[in-house]
Amino acid sequence: MANRQDSNIKVFSTAGTEGKSLPLPDDFSPRPLGQEPPDPDQESPNEIDTGVAHSARIWNYWLGGKDNYAVDREIGDQFREVFPDIVDISRSSRAFLARAVQYLAGEAGIRQFLDIGTGLPTVDNTHEVAQRVAPDSRIVYVDNDPLVLAHARALLVSTPEGSTEYIDADLRDPEKILVAAQNTLDLTQPVALMLMNILGHIPDAEVRPIVSHLLDALPLGSYLAIADGTNVIRGKEFDEAIAIWNDAGSTPYFLRKPEQISRFLDGLELVEPGVVSCPLWRPEPGGLDIGHEVDEFCAVGRKP
């Protein structure tokens, strides 16, 4: 999520267009330091602050993407020097998202997804995974970064049977998100709420009412899928790296214990195996295998 809040919500629809997939490189090979991405949004280029590191762009850098700037790579490299596991975390988190969506669209039969804090498009975005399983799936993405917005216009493309929309909004205003989401989603029918690596940007006292507000608005049979950073595997190094992140002026991040993450799912029926490190959540044969647990815990829960 961007470190700004928008007073107006903007919705961009790609309903009824052919799906696309973005390749993720096998090796970590980010854009060279001196090479900048082209201006992605000619309508409002001044909105993109290339002088301040941004979480979505740094995450994109760790994933091996090219949609980032020198300031993002500088902070990303400083972070990796202190905490090399961050690349494994970013990739295992992305792999969990794909497995969770595949479960939700397949075994759970969910056809509606609300993905908040989606970040920059990469491989196996929520709509791509869901619509491979069920082409009529409807997906609403929410973020408030102008760079993400520009890419969403071009790349978050739906199947003809389904729908994909993007809402320019901040997680801290859940009611506006819910109102805008109703343009695409039927909130009387089950919805999968996706909160991937976003809740850590908001302190406990503020974030818990937000999650409760969103879940309370969704009907029985809805799901919450969540993943966020912890400090129980290599806590000291991760804490030091997070201090670098926060000191850089990017949106602050707050690491949580797994039991704190589990509280977001209070009152929900946990899908097995419960709250675990991302590589341990229903790993697939032949899928991403980093060989160890990481400080990114995840879970999926159903609203009974």
Sequence and secondary structure as in RCSB ss.txt:
>XXXX:A:sequence
MANRQDSNIKVFSTAGTEGKSLPLPDDFSPRPLGQEPPDPDQESPNEIDTGVAHSARIWNYWLGGKDNYAVDREI
GDQFREVFPDIVDISRSSRAFLARAVQYLAGEAGIRQFLDIGTGLPTVDNTHEVAQRVAPDSRIVYVDNDPLVLA
HARALLVSTPEGSTEYIDADLRDPEKILVAAQNTLDLTQPVALMLMNILGHIPDAEVRPIVSHLLDALPLGSYLA
IADGTNVIRGKEFDEAIAIWNDAGSTPYFLRKPEQISRFLDGLELVEPGVVSCPLWRPEPGGLDIGHEVDEFCAV
GRKP
>XXXX:A:secstr
  SS  SS EEEE TT         SS     TT     S TTSGGGS TTS  HHHHHHHHTT S   HHHHHH
HHHHHHH TTHHHHHHHHHHHHHHHHHHHHTTS   EEEEES  S  SS HHHHHHHH TT EEEEEE  HHHHH
HHHHH    SSSEEEEEE  TT HHHHHHHHTTT  TTS  EEEEES GGGS HHHHHHHHHHHHHTS TT EEE
EEEE SSSSHHHHHHHHHHHHHTTS       HHHHHHTTTTSEE TT SEEGGGSS  TTS   SS  SEEEEE
EE  
